[in-house]
Amino acid sequence: MSERIEVRVNGPKPRLIEHIVAVIVRGGLIAYPTDSGYALGWRTGNRKAQDRVIRLRQLNRRIHFTYCCRTLSDVSRYAQVSNWAHRLIRQLTPGPYTFILPATSQVPKHHGQKRPSEIGIRIPDHAVVQAILETIDEPLLSSSLILPGMEDEIFDTEDLYDAVHREVDVFVDAGYCPLEPTTLLDLTEDSPRVLRQGQGVVDF
């Protein structure tokens, strides 16, 4: 059974954030809040945690997960960011957007597969995940907390905890979080392309 930690959105206590980060560093899997609903998070390169997510969500092993970053500097470690893409990401983040970008050699392989040529990047606008990212000082791999059968329903934290308490090591409870998808933007070519219109406004 997972540990449930209640964290205030406005001013999360550092000792709670440090405890959550310690679990991640030890190889744990967490459920945590973002500006687009709750998500699953784990340390980059943690294959055991990644396999747990694949089993939990019943995903194809070839799927590539999103890198959840705190700043543009974190993004540039794992993705190649052109000048115009840099300006656009700076304009839109932090916020409910996911960006598809060319991957760098820092992106690890998984289960002997080839290193992906493209990756998804997020800089969420949520105080709790920003505090986690600042404390761990590195991006997290992330996957939306949408389980088989949930589809697009909106669950409160009681529902979510009941659904995943046997599957994650820590459930970071920051209260109600509506499940609204991010706007997905492809930045791999010479201009942005909208792949999915979500809650992020597209007015460029």
MARBA-3410 file (N, C-alpha, C, O; in Angstrom, 1 decimal):
204
0.8,-1.2,0.0,0.0,0.0,0.0,0.9,1.2,0.0,1.9,1.3,0.7 ~ 0.5,2.2,-0.8,1.3,3.4,-0.9,1.2,4.4,0.3,0.2,4.3,1.0 ~ 2.1,5.3,0.4,2.1,6.3,1.4,1.3,7.5,0.8,1.6,7.9,-0.3 ~ 0.3,8.0,1.5,-0.4,9.2,1.0,0.0,10.4,1.7,0.0,10.5,3.0 ~ 0.5,11.4,1.0,1.1,12.6,1.5,0.3,13.8,1.1,0.2,14.1,-0.1
-0.4,14.5,2.0,-1.2,15.7,1.6,-0.3,16.9,1.6,0.4,17.2,2.6 ~ -0.3,17.6,0.5,0.6,18.8,0.3,-0.2,20.0,-0.1,-1.1,19.8,-1.0 ~ 0.0,21.1,0.5,-0.7,22.3,0.1,-0.1,22.9,-1.2,1.1,22.9,-1.4 ~ -1.0,23.3,-2.1,-0.6,23.8,-3.4,0.1,25.2,-3.1,1.2,25.4,-3.7 ~ -0.4,26.0,-2.3,0.2,27.3,-1.9,1.2,27.1,-0.8,0.8,27.0,0.4
2.5,27.0,-1.1,3.5,26.8,-0.1,3.7,25.4,0.4,3.5,25.2,1.6 ~ 4.0,24.5,-0.5,4.2,23.1,0.0,5.4,23.0,1.0,6.4,23.7,0.8 ~ 5.2,22.3,2.1,6.3,22.2,3.1,7.5,21.5,2.5,7.4,20.4,2.0 ~ 8.7,22.1,2.7,10.0,21.6,2.2,10.2,20.1,2.7,10.7,19.3,1.9 ~ 9.9,19.8,3.9,10.2,18.5,4.5,9.4,17.4,3.8,9.9,16.3,3.6
8.2,17.8,3.4,7.3,16.8,2.7,7.9,16.6,1.2,8.0,15.5,0.8 ~ 8.3,17.7,0.6,8.8,17.6,-0.7,10.1,16.8,-0.7,10.4,16.0,-1.6 ~ 11.0,17.0,0.3,12.2,16.3,0.4,12.0,14.8,0.6,12.7,14.0,0.1 ~ 10.9,14.5,1.4,10.6,13.0,1.6,10.1,12.4,0.2,10.5,11.3,-0.1 ~ 9.3,13.1,-0.5,8.9,12.6,-1.8,10.0,12.4,-2.7,10.1,11.4,-3.4
10.9,13.4,-2.8,12.1,13.3,-3.7,13.0,12.1,-3.2,13.5,11.4,-4.1 ~ 13.1,11.9,-1.9,13.9,10.7,-1.5,13.4,9.4,-2.0,14.1,8.5,-2.3 ~ 12.1,9.3,-2.0,11.4,8.1,-2.5,11.7,7.9,-4.0,12.0,6.8,-4.5 ~ 11.7,9.0,-4.8,12.0,9.0,-6.2,13.4,8.5,-6.4,13.7,7.7,-7.3 ~ 14.3,9.1,-5.7,15.8,8.8,-5.8,16.1,7.4,-5.5,16.9,6.8,-6.1
15.3,6.8,-4.6,15.5,5.4,-4.2,14.9,4.4,-5.2,15.0,3.2,-5.1 ~ 14.3,5.0,-6.3,13.7,4.1,-7.3,12.2,4.0,-7.3,11.6,3.1,-7.9 ~ 11.5,4.9,-6.5,10.1,4.8,-6.3,9.3,5.4,-7.4,9.8,6.1,-8.3 ~ 8.0,5.0,-7.5,7.1,5.6,-8.4,6.1,6.4,-7.6,5.5,5.9,-6.6 ~ 5.8,7.6,-8.1,4.8,8.5,-7.4,3.7,8.8,-8.3,3.8,8.8,-9.5
2.6,9.2,-7.7,1.4,9.8,-8.4,1.4,11.3,-7.8,1.5,11.5,-6.6 ~ 1.4,12.2,-8.7,1.5,13.6,-8.3,0.6,14.5,-9.2,0.2,14.2,-10.3 ~ 0.3,15.7,-8.7,-0.5,16.7,-9.4,0.2,17.5,-10.4,1.4,17.9,-10.2 ~ -0.5,17.8,-11.5,0.0,18.8,-12.5,-1.1,19.7,-12.8,-2.2,19.6,-12.3 ~ -0.8,20.6,-13.8,-1.8,21.6,-14.2,-2.8,20.9,-15.2,-3.7,21.6,-15.7
-2.6,19.7,-15.5,-3.5,19.0,-16.5,-4.0,17.6,-15.9,-4.3,16.7,-16.6 ~ -4.1,17.6,-14.6,-4.5,16.4,-13.9,-3.4,15.7,-13.2,-2.2,16.1,-13.2 ~ -3.7,14.5,-12.6,-2.7,13.8,-11.9,-1.9,12.9,-12.9,-2.4,12.6,-13.9 ~ -0.6,12.7,-12.5,0.3,11.9,-13.4,1.1,11.0,-12.5,1.2,11.0,-11.3 ~ 1.8,10.0,-13.2,2.7,9.1,-12.6,4.1,9.7,-12.9,4.4,10.1,-14.1
5.0,9.6,-11.9,6.4,10.2,-12.2,7.4,9.3,-11.6,7.2,8.6,-10.5 ~ 8.6,9.2,-12.2,9.7,8.4,-11.8,11.0,9.0,-12.4,11.0,9.8,-13.3 ~ 12.1,8.5,-11.8,13.4,9.1,-12.2,13.8,8.6,-13.6,13.6,7.4,-13.9 ~ 14.4,9.4,-14.4,14.9,9.1,-15.7,15.9,7.9,-15.6,16.8,8.0,-14.7 ~ 15.7,6.9,-16.4,16.6,5.8,-16.4,16.2,4.7,-15.4,16.8,3.6,-15.4
15.1,4.9,-14.7,14.6,3.9,-13.7,13.7,2.9,-14.5,12.5,3.1,-14.6 ~ 14.3,1.9,-15.0,13.5,0.9,-15.9,12.5,0.1,-15.1,11.4,-0.2,-15.6 ~ 12.8,-0.2,-13.8,11.8,-0.9,-13.1,10.5,-0.1,-12.9,9.4,-0.6,-13.0 ~ 10.7,1.2,-12.5,9.5,2.0,-12.3,8.7,2.2,-13.7,7.5,2.2,-13.7 ~ 9.5,2.3,-14.7,8.9,2.5,-16.0,8.1,1.2,-16.4,7.0,1.3,-17.0
8.6,0.1,-16.1,7.9,-1.2,-16.4,6.6,-1.2,-15.6,5.6,-1.8,-16.0 ~ 6.7,-0.7,-14.3,5.5,-0.7,-13.5,4.4,0.1,-14.1,3.2,-0.2,-14.1 ~ 4.8,1.3,-14.7,3.8,2.1,-15.4,3.2,1.5,-16.6,2.0,1.5,-16.9 ~ 4.1,0.8,-17.4,3.6,0.1,-18.6,2.6,-1.0,-18.2,1.5,-1.1,-18.9 ~ 2.8,-1.7,-17.1,1.9,-2.7,-16.7,0.6,-2.1,-16.1,-0.5,-2.6,-16.4
0.8,-1.1,-15.3,-0.4,-0.4,-14.7,-1.3,0.2,-15.7,-2.6,0.0,-15.6 ~ -0.8,0.8,-16.7,-1.6,1.5,-17.8,-1.9,0.6,-19.0,-2.6,1.0,-19.9 ~ -1.3,-0.6,-19.0,-1.4,-1.6,-20.1,-1.0,-0.9,-21.4,-1.7,-0.9,-22.4 ~ 0.2,-0.4,-21.4,0.8,0.3,-22.5,1.7,-0.6,-23.4,2.2,-1.6,-22.9 ~ 1.9,-0.2,-24.6,2.8,-0.9,-25.5,4.2,-0.5,-25.0,4.5,0.6,-24.6
5.1,-1.5,-25.0,6.5,-1.2,-24.5,7.3,-0.3,-25.3,8.3,0.3,-24.9 ~ 6.8,0.0,-26.5,7.5,0.9,-27.4,7.2,2.4,-27.2,7.7,3.3,-27.8 ~ 6.2,2.6,-26.3,5.8,4.0,-26.0,6.9,4.8,-25.4,7.8,4.3,-24.7 ~ 7.0,6.1,-25.8,8.0,7.0,-25.2,7.2,7.9,-24.2,6.2,8.5,-24.6 ~ 7.8,8.1,-23.1,7.1,8.9,-22.0,7.6,10.4,-22.1,8.6,10.7,-22.7
6.9,11.2,-21.4,7.2,12.7,-21.4,8.2,13.0,-20.4,8.2,12.5,-19.3 ~ 9.1,13.9,-20.7,10.0,14.5,-19.7,9.4,15.7,-19.1,9.1,16.7,-19.7 ~ 9.3,15.6,-17.8,8.7,16.7,-17.0,9.8,17.6,-16.5,10.6,17.1,-15.6 ~ 9.9,18.8,-16.9,11.1,19.7,-16.6,10.7,20.9,-15.8,9.5,21.3,-15.9 ~ 11.6,21.5,-15.1,11.4,22.7,-14.4,11.6,23.9,-15.2,10.9,24.9,-15.1
12.7,23.9,-16.0,13.1,25.1,-16.8,13.5,24.7,-18.2,13.6,23.5,-18.5 ~ 13.7,25.7,-19.0,14.2,25.5,-20.4,15.6,24.9,-20.4,16.0,24.1,-21.3 ~ 16.4,25.2,-19.4,17.8,24.6,-19.3,17.7,23.1,-19.1,18.5,22.3,-19.7 ~ 16.7,22.6,-18.4,16.5,21.1,-18.3,16.1,20.6,-19.6,16.5,19.5,-20.0 ~ 15.2,21.3,-20.3,14.7,20.8,-21.6,15.9,20.6,-22.6,15.9,19.6,-23.3
16.8,21.5,-22.6,17.9,21.5,-23.6,18.9,20.3,-23.3,19.7,19.9,-24.2 ~ 18.8,19.7,-22.2,19.7,18.5,-21.9,19.2,17.3,-22.7,20.0,16.5,-23.2 ~ 17.9,17.2,-22.9,17.3,16.0,-23.5,16.7,16.3,-24.9,16.4,15.3,-25.6 ~ 16.6,17.5,-25.3,16.0,17.9,-26.6,16.8,18.9,-27.3,17.4,19.8,-26.7 ~ 16.8,18.9,-28.6,17.4,19.9,-29.4,16.4,21.0,-29.6,15.3,20.8,-30.2
16.7,22.2,-29.2,15.7,23.3,-29.2,16.3,24.4,-30.1,17.3,25.0,-29.8 ~ 15.6,24.6,-31.2,16.0,25.7,-32.2,15.7,27.1,-31.5,15.0,27.1,-30.5 ~ 16.2,28.1,-32.1,16.0,29.5,-31.6,14.5,29.8,-31.5,14.0,30.4,-30.5 ~ 13.8,29.5,-32.6,12.4,29.9,-32.6,11.6,29.0,-31.6,10.6,29.5,-31.0 ~ 12.0,27.7,-31.5,11.3,26.9,-30.6,11.6,27.3,-29.1,10.7,27.3,-28.3
12.8,27.8,-28.9,13.1,28.3,-27.6,12.3,29.5,-27.2,11.8,29.5,-26.1 ~ 12.1,30.4,-28.1,11.3,31.5,-27.9,9.8,31.1,-27.6,9.2,31.7,-26.7 ~ 9.3,30.2,-28.4,7.9,29.8,-28.2,7.7,29.1,-26.9,6.7,29.3,-26.1 ~ 8.6,28.2,-26.5,8.5,27.5,-25.2,8.6,28.4,-24.1,7.8,28.3,-23.1 ~ 9.5,29.4,-24.2,9.6,30.4,-23.1,8.3,31.2,-23.0,7.9,31.6,-21.9
7.7,31.5,-24.1,6.4,32.2,-24.1,5.3,31.5,-23.5,4.4,32.0,-22.8 ~ 5.2,30.2,-23.7,4.1,29.3,-23.3,4.2,28.6,-21.9,3.3,28.1,-21.4 ~ 5.4,28.6,-21.4,5.6,27.9,-20.2,6.0,28.8,-19.0,6.6,29.9,-19.2 ~ 5.8,28.3,-17.8,5.1,27.0,-17.5,3.6,27.1,-17.8,3.0,28.1,-17.7 ~ 3.1,25.9,-18.3,1.7,25.9,-18.7,1.3,24.5,-19.2,2.2,23.6,-19.3
0.1,24.4,-19.6,-0.5,23.1,-20.0,-0.2,22.7,-21.5,-1.1,22.6,-22.3 ~ 1.1,22.6,-21.8,1.6,22.3,-23.2,2.6,21.1,-23.1,3.3,21.0,-22.2 ~ 2.5,20.3,-24.1,3.5,19.2,-24.3,4.2,19.5,-25.7,3.4,19.7,-26.7 ~ 5.5,19.5,-25.7,6.2,19.8,-27.0,6.9,18.6,-27.4,7.7,17.9,-26.7 ~ 6.8,18.3,-28.7,7.6,17.2,-29.4,8.8,17.9,-30.0,8.7,18.8,-30.8
10.0,17.4,-29.6,11.2,17.9,-30.0,12.2,16.8,-30.4,12.1,15.7,-30.0 ~ 13.2,17.1,-31.3,14.2,16.1,-31.6,15.0,15.8,-30.3,15.4,16.7,-29.5 ~ 15.3,14.5,-30.1,16.0,14.1,-28.9,17.5,14.2,-29.0,18.0,14.2,-30.1 ~ 18.2,14.4,-27.9,19.6,14.4,-27.8,20.1,13.0,-27.4,19.3,12.1,-27.2 ~ 21.4,12.8,-27.4,22.0,11.5,-27.1,21.9,11.2,-25.6,22.2,10.1,-25.1
21.4,12.2,-24.8,21.2,12.0,-23.3,19.9,11.2,-23.0,19.8,10.7,-21.9 ~ 19.1,11.0,-24.0,17.9,10.2,-23.8,18.2,8.8,-23.8,18.8,8.3,-24.7 ~ 17.9,8.1,-22.7,18.4,6.7,-22.6,17.5,5.7,-23.4,16.4,6.0,-23.8 ~ 18.1,4.6,-23.8,17.4,3.5,-24.5,16.6,2.8,-23.5,16.8,2.9,-22.3 ~ 15.6,2.0,-24.0,14.8,1.2,-23.0,14.6,-0.2,-23.6,14.1,-0.4,-24.8
15.0,-1.3,-22.9,14.9,-2.7,-23.3,15.5,-2.9,-24.6,14.9,-3.6,-25.5 ~ 16.7,-2.4,-24.9,17.4,-2.7,-26.1,16.9,-2.0,-27.3,17.4,-2.2,-28.4 ~ 15.8,-1.2,-27.2,15.3,-0.4,-28.3,16.3,0.7,-28.8,17.1,1.1,-28.0 ~ 16.1,1.1,-30.0,16.9,2.3,-30.4,16.5,3.5,-29.6,15.3,3.7,-29.2 ~ 17.5,4.4,-29.5,17.2,5.7,-28.8,16.1,6.4,-29.6,16.3,6.5,-30.9
15.1,7.0,-29.0,14.1,7.7,-29.8,14.6,8.9,-30.5,15.5,9.6,-30.0 ~ 14.1,9.2,-31.7,14.6,10.4,-32.4,13.8,11.7,-31.9,14.3,12.8,-32.2 ~ 12.7,11.5,-31.3,11.9,12.6,-30.8,11.4,12.3,-29.4,11.2,11.1,-29.1 ~ 11.2,13.3,-28.6,10.6,13.1,-27.3,9.6,14.2,-26.9,9.6,15.3,-27.6 ~ 8.8,13.9,-25.9,7.8,14.9,-25.4,8.4,15.6,-24.2,9.0,15.0,-23.3
8.2,16.9,-24.1,8.7,17.7,-23.0,7.5,18.5,-22.4,6.7,19.0,-23.1 ~ 7.5,18.6,-21.1,6.5,19.5,-20.4,7.2,20.3,-19.3,8.2,19.9,-18.7 ~ 6.7,21.6,-19.1,7.1,22.4,-18.0,5.8,22.8,-17.4,5.2,23.8,-17.7 ~ 5.3,22.0,-16.4,3.9,22.3,-15.8,3.9,23.5,-14.9,4.9,23.8,-14.3 ~ 2.7,24.1,-14.9,2.5,25.2,-14.0,1.7,24.8,-12.8,0.5,25.0,-12.7
2.4,24.1,-11.9,1.8,23.7,-10.6,2.9,23.7,-9.6,4.0,23.2,-9.7 ~ 2.6,24.4,-8.4,3.6,24.6,-7.4,4.2,23.4,-6.8,5.4,23.4,-6.5 ~ 3.4,22.3,-6.7,3.9,21.1,-6.0,4.9,20.4,-6.9,6.0,20.0,-6.5 ~ 4.6,20.2,-8.2,5.5,19.5,-9.1,6.8,20.4,-9.3,7.9,19.9,-9.5 ~ 6.6,21.7,-9.3,7.7,22.6,-9.5,8.7,22.5,-8.3,9.9,22.5,-8.4
8.1,22.3,-7.1,8.9,22.1,-5.9,9.6,20.8,-5.9,10.8,20.7,-5.5 ~ 9.0,19.8,-6.4,9.6,18.5,-6.5,10.8,18.5,-7.5,11.9,18.0,-7.2 ~ 10.6,19.2,-8.7,11.6,19.3,-9.7,12.8,20.1,-9.2,13.9,19.8,-9.5 ~ 12.5,21.2,-8.5,13.6,22.0,-8.0,14.4,21.3,-7.0,15.6,21.4,-6.9 ~ 13.8,20.5,-6.1,14.5,19.7,-5.1,15.3,18.6,-5.7,16.5,18.4,-5.2
14.8,17.9,-6.6,15.5,16.7,-7.2,16.5,17.2,-8.2,17.5,16.5,-8.5 ~ 16.3,18.4,-8.7,17.3,19.1,-9.7,17.5,18.3,-10.9,18.7,18.2,-11.4 ~ 16.5,17.6,-11.4,16.6,16.9,-12.7,15.2,16.6,-13.2,14.2,16.6,-12.4 ~ 15.0,16.4,-14.5,13.6,16.1,-15.0,13.2,14.8,-14.5,14.0,13.9,-14.1 ~ 11.8,14.6,-14.5,11.2,13.3,-14.2,10.6,12.8,-15.5,10.2,13.5,-16.4
10.6,11.5,-15.6,9.7,10.9,-16.7,8.3,10.8,-16.1,8.1,10.6,-14.9 ~ 7.3,11.0,-17.0,6.0,11.2,-16.6,5.0,10.6,-17.5,5.2,10.5,-18.7 ~ 3.9,10.1,-17.0,2.8,9.6,-17.8,1.5,10.0,-17.1,1.3,9.9,-15.9 ~ 0.5,10.4,-17.9,-0.8,10.8,-17.3,-1.4,9.6,-16.5,-1.3,8.5,-16.9 ~ -2.0,10.0,-15.4,-2.7,8.9,-14.6,-4.0,8.6,-15.1,-5.1,9.0,-14.5
-4.1,7.9,-16.2,-5.3,7.5,-16.8,-5.2,5.9,-17.0,-4.4,5.4,-17.8 ~ -6.0,5.2,-16.2,-5.9,3.8,-16.1,-6.9,3.2,-17.1,-7.9,3.8,-17.5 ~ -6.7,1.9,-17.5,-7.7,1.3,-18.3,-9.1,1.3,-17.7,-9.3,1.0,-16.5 ~ -10.1,1.8,-18.5,-11.4,1.9,-18.0,-11.8,3.3,-17.5,-13.0,3.6,-17.4 ~ -10.8,4.1,-17.2,-11.0,5.5,-16.7,-11.5,6.4,-17.9,-12.3,7.3,-17.6
-10.9,6.2,-19.0,-11.2,7.1,-20.2,-11.0,8.5,-19.8,-9.9,8.9,-19.3 ~ -11.9,9.4,-20.0,-11.7,10.8,-19.8,-12.5,11.3,-18.6,-12.7,12.5,-18.4 ~ -12.9,10.4,-17.7,-13.6,10.8,-16.5,-12.7,11.6,-15.6,-11.5,11.4,-15.6 ~ -13.4,12.5,-14.8,-12.6,13.3,-13.8,-12.8,12.7,-12.4,-14.0,12.5,-12.0 ~ -11.7,12.3,-11.8,-11.8,11.7,-10.5,-11.3,12.6,-9.4,-10.4,13.4,-9.7
-11.8,12.6,-8.2,-11.2,13.3,-7.1,-10.1,12.5,-6.5,-9.9,11.4,-7.0 ~ -9.4,13.0,-5.6,-8.2,12.3,-5.0,-8.6,11.0,-4.3,-7.8,10.1,-4.3 ~ -9.8,10.9,-3.8,-10.2,9.7,-3.1,-10.3,8.6,-4.2,-9.8,7.5,-3.9 ~ -10.9,8.9,-5.3,-11.1,7.9,-6.4,-9.7,7.5,-6.9,-9.4,6.3,-7.1 ~ -8.8,8.5,-7.1,-7.5,8.2,-7.7,-6.7,7.3,-6.7,-6.0,6.4,-7.1
-6.7,7.7,-5.4,-5.9,6.9,-4.4,-6.4,5.5,-4.4,-5.6,4.6,-4.3 ~ -7.7,5.3,-4.3,-8.3,4.0,-4.3,-7.8,3.1,-5.5,-7.6,1.9,-5.4 ~ -7.7,3.8,-6.7,-7.3,3.1,-7.9,-5.9,2.7,-8.0,-5.5,1.7,-8.6 ~ -5.0,3.5,-7.3,-3.6,3.3,-7.5,-2.8,3.0,-6.2,-1.6,2.8,-6.3 ~ -3.4,2.9,-5.1,-2.7,2.8,-3.8,-1.8,1.6,-3.7,-0.9,1.5,-2.9
-2.2,0.5,-4.4,-1.4,-0.7,-4.4,-0.3,-0.7,-5.5,0.5,-1.6,-5.6 ~ -0.3,0.4,-6.3,0.6,0.4,-7.5,1.7,1.4,-7.4,2.8,1.3,-8.1 ~ 1.6,2.4,-6.6,2.6,3.5,-6.5,3.2,3.5,-5.1,2.6,3.0,-4.1 ~ 4.3,4.1,-4.9,5.0,4.2,-3.6,4.5,5.4,-2.8,4.4,5.3,-1.6 ~ 4.2,6.5,-3.5,3.7,7.7,-2.8,2.6,8.3,-3.7,2.8,8.4,-4.9
1.5,8.6,-3.0,0.5,9.4,-3.7,0.5,10.8,-3.1,0.2,11.0,-1.9 ~ 0.9,11.8,-3.9,1.0,13.2,-3.5,-0.4,13.8,-3.7,-0.8,14.1,-4.8 ~ -1.0,14.0,-2.6,-2.4,14.5,-2.6,-2.4,16.1,-2.4,-2.2,16.6,-1.3 ~ -2.7,16.8,-3.5,-2.8,18.2,-3.5,-4.2,18.7,-3.7,-4.4,19.8,-4.1 ~ -5.1,17.8,-3.5,-6.5,18.2,-3.7,-7.0,17.9,-5.1,-6.3,17.3,-6.0
-8.2,18.4,-5.4,-8.9,18.1,-6.7,-8.1,18.7,-7.8,-7.6,19.8,-7.8 ~ -8.0,17.9,-8.9,-7.2,18.3,-10.1,-8.0,17.8,-11.3,-8.0,16.6,-11.6 ~ -8.7,18.7,-12.0,-9.5,18.2,-13.2,-8.6,17.6,-14.3,-7.5,18.1,-14.5 ~ -9.0,16.6,-14.9,-8.3,15.9,-15.9,-8.6,16.6,-17.3,-9.6,16.3,-17.9 ~ -7.7,17.5,-17.6,-7.8,18.2,-18.9,-6.5,18.1,-19.7,-5.4,18.5,-19.1
-6.5,17.5,-20.9,-5.2,17.2,-21.6,-4.5,18.5,-21.9,-5.1,19.6,-22.1 ~ -3.2,18.4,-22.1,-2.4,19.5,-22.5,-2.6,19.7,-24.0,-3.0,18.8,-24.7 ~ -2.2,20.8,-24.5,-2.1,21.1,-25.9,-0.8,20.5,-26.4,0.3,20.8,-25.8 ~ -0.8,19.7,-27.5,0.4,19.0,-27.9,0.9,19.7,-29.2,0.2,19.8,-30.2 ~ 2.1,20.1,-29.2,2.7,20.9,-30.3,3.9,20.2,-30.8,4.8,19.8,-30.0
4.0,20.0,-32.1,5.2,19.4,-32.8,6.1,20.5,-33.2,5.7,21.4,-34.0 ~ 7.3,20.5,-32.6,8.3,21.6,-32.9,9.5,21.0,-33.6,10.6,21.5,-33.5 ~ 9.3,19.9,-34.3,10.5,19.2,-34.9,10.8,19.8,-36.3,11.9,19.5,-36.8 ~ 9.9,20.6,-36.8,10.2,21.2,-38.2,10.4,22.7,-38.1,10.9,23.2,-37.1 ~ 10.1,23.4,-39.2,10.4,24.8,-39.2,9.4,25.7,-38.6,9.6,26.9,-38.4
8.2,25.2,-38.3,7.2,25.9,-37.6,6.3,25.0,-36.8,6.3,23.8,-37.0 ~ 5.6,25.5,-35.8,4.9,24.7,-34.9,3.6,24.1,-35.5,3.0,24.7,-36.4 ~ 3.3,22.8,-35.1,2.1,22.2,-35.7,1.3,21.6,-34.5,1.9,20.9,-33.6 ~ 0.1,21.9,-34.5,-0.8,21.5,-33.4,-1.2,20.1,-33.6,-2.0,19.8,-34.6 ~ -0.8,19.1,-32.8,-1.2,17.7,-32.9,-2.5,17.4,-32.1,-3.2,16.5,-32.4
-2.7,18.2,-31.0,-3.9,18.0,-30.2,-4.2,19.3,-29.5,-3.3,19.9,-28.8 ~ -5.4,19.8,-29.7,-5.8,21.0,-29.0,-6.3,20.7,-27.6,-7.4,20.0,-27.5 ~ -5.6,21.1,-26.6,-6.0,20.8,-25.2,-6.4,22.1,-24.5,-6.9,23.1,-25.2 ~ -6.1,22.2,-23.2,-6.4,23.4,-22.5,-5.5,24.6,-22.8,-5.9,25.7,-22.5 ~ -4.3,24.3,-23.3,-3.4,25.4,-23.6,-3.9,26.2,-24.8,-4.2,25.6,-25.9
-3.9,27.5,-24.7,-4.4,28.4,-25.8,-3.3,28.4,-26.9,-2.2,28.5,-26.6 ~ -3.8,28.3,-28.2,-2.9,28.5,-29.3,-3.3,29.7,-30.0,-4.3,29.8,-30.7 ~ -2.5,30.8,-29.9,-2.8,32.1,-30.5,-1.5,32.7,-31.2,-1.3,33.9,-31.2 ~ -0.6,31.8,-31.6,0.6,32.3,-32.3,0.5,32.1,-33.8,1.4,32.4,-34.5
END
